[in-house]
Amino acid sequence: MCAMFNPPNPGQTLRDDIPPALGLQVGQAAAQLGVDRTTLSKVLNGRAAEVWLAQQTAHDLWQTQRC
């Protein structure tokens, strides 16, 4: 039987590593990224899995379809 674990949400990893390392609050990071503060907050707090996955899918599709 293999061991199972619950991997962290990608937003939690971003929240714990990026803003503190850059000395930014969520609002400041959102402004620099050009996204709404509420959207970034949802991503960082693991409440926007659909947004995260949709953005990754759009990126992947663009990468595979460009000539």
C-alpha positions in Angstrom: 0.0 0.0 0.0 1.4 3.4 -0.9 1.5 6.4 1.5 -1.0 9.2 0.7 -0.7 12.8 1.5 -2.6 16.0 0.8 -0.3 18.2 -1.3 -0.5 22.0 -0.6 -2.7 24.2 -2.8 -0.5 26.1 -5.3 -1.9 29.4 -4.0 -0.7 28.6 -0.5 2.8 28.0 -1.9 2.7 31.4 -3.6 1.2 33.1 -0.6 3.9 31.8 1.8 6.9 32.4 -0.5 6.4 35.2 -3.0 4.8 38.3 -1.3 6.9 38.0 1.9 10.1 37.6 -0.1 9.3 40.7 -2.1 8.0 42.6 1.0 4.5 43.1 -0.7 1.0 43.1 0.6 -1.7 41.4 -1.5 -2.9 44.7 -2.9 0.5 45.8 -3.9 1.3 42.4 -5.6 -2.1 42.6 -7.4 -1.3 46.1 -8.7 2.1 45.0 -9.9 0.6 42.0 -11.6 -2.2 43.9 -13.2 -4.9 41.8 -11.6 -7.8 42.6 -9.2 -6.9 42.3 -5.5 -9.9 40.1 -4.8 -8.9 37.6 -7.5 -5.3 37.4 -6.3 -6.5 37.0 -2.7 -8.7 34.1 -3.8 -5.8 32.4 -5.6 -3.5 32.9 -2.6 -6.0 31.5 -0.1 -6.8 28.4 -2.2 -10.4 29.5 -3.0 -9.9 29.9 -6.8 -8.9 26.5 -8.1 -11.1 26.9 -11.2 -9.4 30.3 -12.0 -6.0 28.8 -11.5 -6.7 25.7 -13.7 -8.4 27.8 -16.4 -5.4 30.1 -16.6 -3.0 27.2 -16.8 -5.2 25.5 -19.5 -5.3 28.7 -21.6 -1.6 29.1 -21.3 -1.0 25.4 -22.3 -3.4 25.7 -25.3 -1.7 28.9 -26.5 1.7 27.3 -26.2 0.7 24.2 -28.3 -1.3 26.2 -30.9 1.3 28.8 -31.8 3.3 28.3 -35.0 
